[in-house]
């Protein structure tokens, strides 16, 4: 039970970071990733796409133009490697739920 709660907390934190990125707070997300042990491999000239090396050594790109699900998958991969779906099983459902909520709010005007 404790392990499931820990995974949930990690998924929730990654979901928060996903929405921080999507809402334009990229600096905080990059700082957080670096504190975890990720390395920035290339910085964008125009501020669009960052290449990073994850904790497990795999590389991923984060771009301001990507949708929330893509950002969540990249963050999951950077933090959990190729096993991120097993490590953070609630990540995509949390991001999708918030994305739907935001879409409904935008549709209402």
SULCOR-V230503 format. One record per pair of residues at least 4 apart in sequence whose C-alpha atoms are under 7 Angstrom apart, sorted by the first residue. I is the first residue (numbers start at 0). J is the second residue. If there is no record, write none. Layout:
{{I;J} {I;J}}
//
This chain:
{{0;4} {1;5} {2;6} {3;7} {4;8} {5;9} {6;10} {6;86} {6;87} {7;11} {7;89} {8;12} {9;13} {9;87} {10;14} {10;87} {10;89} {10;90} {11;15} {11;90} {12;16} {13;17} {13;74} {13;90} {14;18} {14;71} {14;90} {14;93} {14;94} {15;19} {16;20} {16;28} {17;21} {17;67} {17;70} {17;71} {18;22} {19;23} {19;24} {19;25} {19;28} {20;24} {20;25} {20;28} {21;63} {21;67} {24;28} {25;29} {26;30} {27;31} {28;32} {29;33} {30;34} {31;35} {32;36} {32;37} {33;37} {33;38} {36;54} {37;51} {37;52} {37;53} {37;54} {38;51} {38;52} {38;53} {39;50} {39;51} {39;52} {40;50} {40;51} {40;52} {41;49} {41;50} {42;49} {43;47} {43;48} {43;49} {47;62} {47;63} {48;60} {48;61} {48;62} {48;63} {49;60} {49;61} {49;62} {50;58} {50;59} {50;60} {50;61} {51;58} {51;59} {51;60} {52;56} {52;57} {52;58} {52;59} {52;77} {53;57} {53;58} {53;77} {53;78} {54;77} {54;78} {55;79} {55;80} {57;77} {57;80} {58;77} {59;73} {59;77} {60;73} {61;70} {61;73} {65;69} {65;70} {66;70} {67;71} {67;94} {68;72} {68;91} {68;94} {69;73} {70;74} {71;75} {71;91} {72;76} {73;77} {74;78} {75;79} {75;83} {76;80} {76;81} {76;83} {79;83} {79;86} {82;86} {83;87} {84;88} {89;93} {90;94} {91;95} {92;96} {93;97} {94;98} {95;99} {96;100} {97;101} {98;102} {99;103} {100;104} {101;105} {102;106} {103;107} {104;108}}
//
